[in-house]
Amino acid sequence: MSRARNSWILPVSILLGLLLGLLPLPSALQPLRPYWLALVVAYWVIEAPDKAGLGFAFLLGLVADLMFGTLLGEQALRLVIMTFILQRFRTRLRFFPLSQQALAIGLLLLNDRVVTGAIHLGLGEPALPWSFWWAPLLGMLLWPPLFLLLDALRLGKVK
């Protein structure tokens, strides 16, 4: 009964992750925007691997590419790489304390920035600003409250 009642949480959290990525920010804060969609996908890959896998990440990445107007396949590649790494270490990561999980997510988000930088470098686009590298730190700081919120919703602790 609880599972059927909470089945709305996955699609709503993904939709919110996409919408937060579209939220307008001043140009000075734009590079600091956390990768909300990656944070939400990471949660679902860790806590519900039967619902979120590589295909899920790829399709969401394509949707994000279309919504954000990025190179088609860029976010799909980024999310698939992150999901692959998470799936590989999921059993260990689930039992880490939340602070260590946040550090691991921060490293995954940093890896995502490296992949993004490599894609942009390969396309001959200008180098990304230094402020671009602060977003993984912000995502790492946002992981514990996001994880606790989604976990409480998924487990039915919030009504």
N, C-alpha and C positions, 0 to 999 in steps of 0.2 A: 504494500500500500504506500509506504513512504517513498519507494523508488518511483512509482507512477506519479505520485504527487509532486516530486521534485524533478521531473524530467524536463521541465522548462528551463532549468538553471544553465545547462550547457549552451543551448542556442542564444539565450539572453546574454550570457557572459561573453560569448563570441561577438554578438552584435554590439555590445558595449565596448569591447576591445577595438572593434573596427571604428565605431563612432568617436571614441577618444583619440584615435589616430587622425581623424579628420578635424578635430576641434581646432579652430584657428588660434594661433599664438602669435605674439609679437615676434618680429624677425630675430630679435636678440635671444629669445627663448626657444626658438624653433629647433636648434641643434640639441637642446637639452631634453626634448620630448622622449619619454621612455617608450620603448617598443611594447605598447599595451597588448597588442595581439599575441606577441611572443610570450608574454607573461601568462596570459590566459591559456594559451595552448600548452605551455609548460605545465601548468596546474593539471589540466585534463590528461596529459600524457602520463604524469606521475600518478595521479589518483584514479583514473579510469582508462587504463590502456586498451580495454576492449572497445571503447567508444572513440578514442583518439589515437590514430597511428600515422604512418607516413602518408597514406592517401588522403586522410583528413587534413594533414598539414599542407599537402600540395594543393588541394582544392581551395583551402582557405587562403593560401598564398596567392593563387590566381585571382580570387575574388578581391583580395587586398590590392593587388597590382592594378586591377581595373578601377577600383574605387579611388585609389591614391594617385593614379596616373603615372605610376612608375613603369620601368621597363618590364614588359610582360615576361614573367618567370623569375624576376629578381627576388621578390618576397617569397615566392614558392620555393626557390632554392634555399633561401635563408632559413625558412621554417622547417624544411625537410632535413637540413643539416642539423639544426637544433634538436628536432624530434628524434633523429637517428641516435645522436649522442645521449639524449635523455633515456631512450629505450634501452640503450646498452648498459647504462648505470642506474636504471630505475630501482632495482631491488635494493641497492645500497643507499641510494639517495632518499628513499622513503623513510629510512630509519635514522637519518641524520637529525640532529637538533635543528630547529628552525633557523638559527643563526648560521649554521654550516650550510644548510640548504640555500640560504640567501647568498652566501659566498659562491656556491656552485652556480647558481642562477646568474650572478654577476659575471662570472667567468664565461658562461655561455653567451650572455649578452655582449661581452667584450669580443668573443669569437665572432658573433654576428656582425659587429662593427668591422672586424678585420675582413670578413667575407664581403661586406658592402664596399669597403675601401678597395679591395681587389677587383671587384666588378667595375667600379667607377674608374679605376686606374686602367683596367683592360679596355675600357671604352674610350679612353683618352679624355675623360672629363677632368675638370680642375680638382686639385687636392681638396679634401674635406677639411673644414676649419678645426682647430684644436678643441673648441668647445664641443665638437661632435663626439669626443671621447668621454665626456662626462655623463652622457645618457645611461650607459651601463651601470654606473654607480648609483644613479637615481633609481633605476629599475631594481637594483639589488636592495636598496632601502625600502622600496615599495613592496617587495616580495612578501615579507612576513604579514603585513596587514591584509594584503590581497589573498594570500593563502588561507589565513584564518577566516576571512569573510566567506570565501567560496566553500571552504570546508564546513563552516557552520550552516550555510545554506544547503549544501549537498546532503549533509547528515540530518537535516531537519531540526537543528538546534535554534534556528531563528524562525520566528513565526510572523 
